[in-house]
Amino acid sequence: MPIDAPSGSRPEGGESSRHTRSRPLASWREHHGWSAAASLRRLAGRPFGTLLTIAVMGLALALPLTFYLLLGNVQHLGDALGRNPAISVFLQPGQPGSVAQLLVKQLDARDDVAGVTVKSPQQGLDELSKMQGFSDALKSLDDNPLPYVLQVQPKDGLDAGAVSRLATDLRAMHGVDMVQDSGTWRQRLDALLHVGNRIVLILAGLLALAALLVVGNTVRVDIASRADEIGVLMLIGASRAFVRRPYLYAGIWYGLFSGVLAVLLALLVEAVLAGPVAALSQAYGGSLHIGGLPAGLLLAAPLAAAALGWLGARLVSAWQLRRAA
């Protein structure tokens, strides 16, 4: 007779089987709910230590978010300042406009060129005359020594290598005297951004490991302080999974709250930078647009931190309970 059946009665076989199968599942769910609530009450029972642990983890996790924000905005700044500026092609002095128009047709047919603008010698002379100190000197010239200049705009999305190859092809074209390209600056910017991305990844990994160790040490101390209670539970037949479940939920709470704190700190940094960034954008005529942290990343950070807290608690509690067994 099943132990939960009333005395002197015996349920039908099918009902008994379903009831027997449902009891472990219901008990499992009940203990998970109790573990989550009990671990949360236990954290609230020592507010100073809990807040200190969450603050340390939150600051550690906020650093990679902040660096990611700054790095992304450096990339936006590079785009606004012209990571793909126009390449200036100076024709040989004395070349007629027909040569310039022929080069324009050749360049318009290329897949890596977005557009070409022609600046005539007279337009160049007019620009120089408007600059302070040049107007008197230009009046003494008998003829216009300036050549035709082509402003070649590369296609958006070209990397530094493709733009460099375009500049090399331009230098080899007939009638070209000099090509002025800031490809070196673009290569340096791309290299710096690549290094920055790698640093952010390394930093995120190291700080995630630090957060894991903080949770692990906190759980270790908690388990050590309850060694007698754990010993009694295991003595009466409690499994290791049963015993460690509240500590796993404690790790989840630590990670979740620290992840929320990290997001709030990153948003605070973003808000503090909003004023200076608006002034900088105004100085560039409103063409500089600074982006914030993606919403998906802000939502994923607390969840990832909770998983990190669970992992730290899982590793340490398993090790501690094996020692206690």
Number of C-alpha atoms within 10 A of each C-alpha: 10 10 6 10 11 10 9 6 8 11 13 8 9 9 10 15 11 10 13 13 11 12 12 11 11 11 11 13 12 11 16 16 13 14 21 19 15 17 20 17 12 14 17 13 11 10 11 11 13 15 16 11 18 25 18 16 28 26 19 22 31 26 18 23 23 21 19 21 20 20 18 19 19 18 18 17 17 17 15 18 13 12 23 22 19 21 22 21 22 22 24 16 15 13 13 14 15 9 14 21 13 10 20 18 11 10 17 14 11 13 9 18 18 15 16 19 13 18 16 17 18 14 14 16 17 13 12 15 16 10 9 8 10 13 15 10 10 15 10 8 9 7 8 13 12 17 23 23 23 23 19 23 18 23 17 12 11 14 16 21 13 15 25 18 12 18 21 13 11 21 17 12 12 11 17 21 15 15 20 13 19 19 21 12 12 21 17 12 17 17 13 15 17 13 12 18 16 12 15 19 15 13 17 20 14 15 19 20 15 16 27 25 19 21 27 23 16 22 25 19 11 13 20 15 11 10 15 12 13 19 15 11 15 17 11 8 9 13 11 16 12 15 20 22 20 23 25 25 24 28 28 28 22 30 32 24 20 29 31 22 21 29 25 15 19 25 19 13 16 19 12 11 13 14 11 10 17 15 13 16 17 12 11 12 9 12 14 21 15 21 14 16 18 10 8 8 13 18 13 14 22 23 18 17 28 24 18 24 31 24 20 26 31 21 15 23 25 15 12 17 19 10 8 13 10
